[in-house]
């Protein structure tokens, strides 16, 4: 093995740091959204309903996230690139059609009331307002997630962080305008900066990727060989299906929990708002773990040997550091200070 191919802790750190920064910044966008909604008309209702809509939307569109994994794991040439591109596009269109149905038909009201537990007319009306914007998320995410997968595949993870940083700038400008004008309820602004932010991130990432590599077809020449023969749709689906089932089960816990909270006889709206803010803060701190598996996908080619052990130890160390950080925020006054001073929620919500 040549020196350039050997896996070292330095190579792992250089590869992972931009990926770790990305979910941190993504989670920060959700905290910005919570902070803005806390400063706009109907703050408590907006925070509560947006948390419900966000959890439900994330569960339905959860398989969209896998565009990165499918691209990194299965693309190794032009033929496999075409198969994967068509597969993830078809998947995004199907998910979009489901969200559109919920956003623009009476079925959405039935789901909001009977499944998500929103009991009053104002909450359901606010949920529709958010859903009619957020339903277009799969269409903007497909661009972002595909090019993130391409960037990971050619090990240029730094451009992913640049894309997310651009998203932060865009939503910060929109947030400043929204707070200054007070023109829209918080739930509308929250859904808009969520959707528009990802769309702008995807466009920016695509632009810098194409500037460097000219086209995905040219970039795939840098991908390692993975498939023994031509990639088929069936192989792609069989790879995708268990991952999709796992991620749907994982994300479905949030709407399940929120459905229980919404049916609480004691201050359900305030409880939903508090849970949404706390969960957003948790995602900021734990977000880097969502990208940790990319180190295994790219560097741990065999389940044995020195390279595998280095990747395993590196991943364990990262998990230990992040767990320690979560513990500090949870048991110290720091978490309360962040919610009051940085996010700007009331003492009742923060407590």
C-alpha positions in Angstrom: 0.0 0.0 0.0 1.4 3.4 -1.0 1.8 6.2 1.5 -1.0 8.2 -0.2 -3.4 5.2 0.3 -2.6 4.5 3.9 -5.3 5.4 6.4 -3.9 7.7 9.2 -5.7 9.5 12.0 -4.7 12.8 10.3 -6.4 11.7 7.0 -9.5 10.7 8.9 -9.6 13.9 10.8 -9.1 16.1 7.7 -11.9 14.1 5.9 -14.3 14.1 8.9 -14.0 17.7 10.2 -15.9 19.3 7.3 -18.5 16.6 7.6 -18.8 17.2 11.3 -19.2 20.9 10.8 -21.9 20.4 8.3 -24.6 18.8 10.5 -23.6 21.2 13.3 -24.4 24.1 10.9 -27.5 22.4 9.6 -28.8 22.0 13.2 -27.9 25.6 13.8 -30.3 26.6 11.0 -33.1 24.9 13.0 -32.1 26.8 16.1 -32.1 30.0 14.1 -35.6 29.1 12.9 -36.7 28.6 16.6 -35.1 31.8 17.6 -36.9 33.7 14.8 -40.3 32.1 15.5 -39.9 33.1 19.2 -39.7 36.7 18.0 -42.6 36.7 15.5 -46.4 36.8 16.0 -47.9 33.7 17.7 -44.5 32.5 19.1 -45.7 29.6 21.3 -48.2 28.2 18.8 -45.7 28.6 15.9 -42.9 26.8 17.8 -45.3 24.0 18.8 -46.8 23.4 15.4 -43.6 23.8 13.5 -42.0 21.1 15.7 -44.9 18.7 14.8 -44.8 19.5 11.1 -41.0 19.2 11.0 -41.1 15.8 12.7 -43.8 14.5 10.5 -42.1 15.8 7.3 -38.8 14.4 8.3 -40.3 10.9 8.8 -42.0 10.9 5.4 -39.0 12.2 3.5 -36.4 10.3 5.6 -35.3 8.1 2.7 -34.2 11.2 0.8 -31.2 11.5 3.1 -29.9 8.2 1.7 -29.0 9.8 -1.6 -25.6 10.4 -0.2 -25.1 6.8 1.0 -26.4 5.3 -2.3 -24.1 7.6 -4.3 -21.0 6.9 -2.2 -21.5 3.1 -2.0 -22.8 2.3 -5.5 -21.4 4.9 -8.0 -18.2 3.8 -9.7 -18.6 5.0 -13.3 -21.0 6.6 -15.8 -23.3 3.6 -16.0 -23.8 3.3 -12.3 -24.1 7.1 -12.0 -27.1 7.1 -14.5 -28.8 4.3 -12.5 -28.4 6.0 -9.2 -29.4 9.4 -10.5 -32.6 8.1 -11.9 -33.3 6.1 -8.8 -32.9 9.0 -6.4 -34.9 11.3 -8.7 -37.9 8.8 -8.8 -37.7 8.4 -5.0 -37.8 12.2 -4.5 -40.8 12.6 -6.8 -42.8 9.8 -5.0 -42.1 11.4 -1.6 -43.0 14.9 -2.9 -46.4 13.5 -4.1 -47.1 12.1 -0.7 -46.3 15.5 1.0 -48.3 17.4 -1.5 -51.3 15.2 -0.8 -51.1 16.0 2.9 -50.5 19.7 2.3 -53.3 20.4 -0.2 -56.1 17.8 0.6 -58.3 17.1 3.6 -56.2 14.0 4.3 -53.7 16.4 6.0 -56.3 17.5 8.5 -57.1 13.9 9.4 -53.4 13.2 9.9 -52.8 16.3 11.9 -55.8 15.6 14.2 -55.8 11.8 14.6 -52.1 10.9 14.3 -50.2 14.0 15.3 -52.7 15.0 18.0 -53.3 18.7 17.1 -56.7 19.3 18.7 -57.7 22.9 17.9 -58.5 24.6 14.6 -55.7 27.2 15.0 -53.1 24.5 15.3 -54.3 22.6 12.3 -54.5 25.8 10.2 -50.9 26.7 11.2 -49.8 23.1 10.3 -51.3 23.5 6.9 -49.5 26.8 6.4 -46.2 25.2 7.2 -46.8 22.0 5.3 -47.7 23.8 2.0 -44.2 25.1 2.0 -42.3 22.2 3.4 -43.9 19.7 1.0 -41.4 20.8 -1.7 -38.4 19.8 0.4 -37.7 16.5 -1.4 -37.3 18.4 -4.7 -34.6 20.7 -3.3 -33.0 18.1 -1.1 -32.3 15.8 -4.0 -29.9 18.3 -5.5 -28.1 19.0 -2.2 -27.9 15.3 -1.1 -26.7 14.0 -4.5 -23.9 16.5 -4.8 -22.9 15.9 -1.2 -22.6 12.2 -2.0 -20.5 13.1 -5.0 -18.2 15.3 -2.9 -17.8 12.6 -0.3 -17.0 10.1 -3.1 -14.1 12.2 -4.4 -13.1 13.1 -0.8 -13.5 16.8 -1.2 -15.7 17.2 1.9 -14.7 20.8 2.4 -17.1 22.0 -0.3 -20.0 20.5 1.7 -19.2 22.8 4.6 -19.0 25.8 2.2 -22.5 24.9 0.9 -24.0 24.7 4.4 -22.2 28.0 5.4 -23.9 29.7 2.4 -27.2 28.3 3.6 -26.6 29.8 7.1 -25.9 33.2 5.5 -29.1 33.1 3.4 -31.4 32.1 6.2 -29.8 34.6 8.6 -30.6 37.4 6.1 -34.2 36.1 5.7 -34.6 35.9 9.5 -33.4 39.5 10.0 -35.9 40.7 7.4 -38.7 38.6 9.0 -38.1 39.9 12.5 -37.8 43.5 11.3 -41.0 43.4 9.3 -43.1 41.1 11.5 -45.1 40.5 8.3 -45.7 36.7 8.7 -46.5 34.3 11.6 -43.5 32.4 12.8 -44.6 29.0 11.5 -44.6 30.4 7.9 -41.1 31.8 8.2 -39.8 28.7 9.8 -41.1 26.5 7.0 -39.8 29.0 4.4 -36.2 29.3 5.7 -36.1 25.5 6.1 -37.1 24.9 2.5 -35.4 27.9 0.8 -32.2 27.4 2.8 -31.7 23.8 1.6 -32.5 24.9 -2.0 -29.9 27.6 -1.9 -27.4 25.2 -0.3 -28.0 22.7 -3.1 -27.5 25.3 -5.8 -24.3 26.6 -4.3 -22.9 23.2 -3.8 -23.7 22.1 -7.3 -22.1 25.3 -8.6 -18.8 24.8 -6.8 -18.7 21.1 -7.6 -19.3 21.7 -11.3 -16.8 24.5 -11.4 -14.1 22.1 -10.1 -15.0 18.9 -11.8 -17.0 20.2 -14.8 -19.6 17.4 -14.6 -20.6 14.4 -12.4 -19.7 12.1 -15.3 -16.1 13.4 -15.2 -15.9 13.3 -11.4 -16.8 9.6 -11.2 -13.5 8.7 -12.8 -12.0 9.4 -9.4 -14.4 7.0 -7.6 -13.0 3.5 -6.7 -14.3 0.5 -8.4 -17.1 -1.0 -6.4 -19.4 -3.1 -8.6 -18.5 -6.4 -10.2 -20.6 -5.7 -13.2 -23.2 -3.2 -14.5 -25.3 -1.8 -11.7 -29.0 -2.6 -11.9 -32.1 -0.9 -10.5 -32.8 -4.1 -8.5 -29.4 -4.0 -6.9 -29.8 -0.3 -6.0 -33.2 -1.0 -4.5 -32.0 -3.9 -2.4 -29.2 -1.8 -1.1 -31.6 1.1 -0.4 -34.5 -0.8 1.2 -33.1 -1.9 4.6 -31.4 1.5 5.1 -34.7 3.2 4.3 -36.6 1.0 6.7 -34.1 1.7 9.4 -34.1 5.5 9.0 -37.9 5.6 8.8 -38.2 3.7 12.1 -35.7 6.0 13.6 -37.3 9.3 12.5 -40.9 8.1 13.3 -40.0 8.2 17.0 -40.3 12.0 16.9 -43.9 12.3 15.7 -44.8 9.4 18.0 -43.4 11.3 21.0 -45.0 14.6 19.9 -48.3 12.9 19.4 -48.3 11.8 23.0 -47.2 15.3 24.1 -50.0 17.0 22.0 -52.6 14.8 23.8 -51.4 15.8 27.3 -54.1 17.5 29.4 -51.6 19.9 30.9 -50.3 22.7 28.6 -49.7 20.6 25.4 -48.8 23.6 23.2 -46.2 24.9 25.7 -44.8 21.3 26.1 -44.5 20.9 22.3 -42.7 24.2 22.0 -40.3 23.3 24.7 -39.6 19.8 23.3 -39.0 21.3 19.8 -36.5 23.8 21.1 -34.7 21.2 23.2 -34.5 18.7 20.4 -33.1 21.4 18.1 -30.3 22.1 20.6 -29.6 18.4 20.9 -29.2 18.1 17.1 -26.6 20.8 17.1 -24.4 19.0 19.6 -25.0 15.4 18.4 -25.2 16.3 14.7 -21.6 15.3 13.7 -22.5 11.7 14.6 -24.8 11.6 11.6 -21.8 11.9 9.3 -19.4 9.6 11.2 -20.4 6.5 9.2 -18.9 8.1 6.1 -15.5 7.4 7.5 -16.3 3.7 7.5 -17.8 3.8 4.0 -14.8 5.5 2.5 -11.8 4.2 4.5 -12.7 0.9 6.2 -12.6 -1.4 3.1 -12.2 -4.6 5.0 -13.5 -5.7 8.4 -9.9 -6.4 9.7 -6.4 -5.1 9.5 -4.7 -1.9 10.7 -6.8 0.5 8.6 -10.0 -0.9 10.0 -8.7 -0.6 13.6 -7.7 3.0 13.0 -11.2 3.8 11.7 -12.9 2.0 14.5 -10.8 3.8 17.2 -11.3 7.1 15.5 -15.1 6.7 15.5 -15.2 5.6 19.1 -13.1 8.6 20.2 -15.4 11.0 18.3 -18.5 9.4 19.9 -17.0 9.7 23.4 -16.1 13.4 23.0 -19.6 14.3 21.7 -21.3 12.3 24.5 -19.2 14.2 27.1 -20.3 17.5 25.5 -24.0 16.5 25.7 -23.6 15.6 29.3 -22.1 18.9 30.2 -24.9 20.9 28.6 -27.6 18.7 30.1 -26.5 18.8 33.7 -25.0 22.3 33.9 -26.7 25.7 33.7 -25.1 26.1 30.2 -28.1 24.6 28.5 -30.6 26.9 30.2 -28.4 29.9 29.4 -28.3 28.9 25.7 -32.1 28.6 25.5 -32.7 32.0 27.2 -29.9 34.1 25.8 -29.1 32.6 22.4 -32.4 31.1 21.3 -34.5 33.7 23.1 -37.4 31.5 24.3 -39.3 32.4 27.5 -38.3 31.1 30.9 -41.4 28.9 30.9 -40.3 27.2 27.7 -36.6 26.9 28.7 -37.5 25.5 32.1 
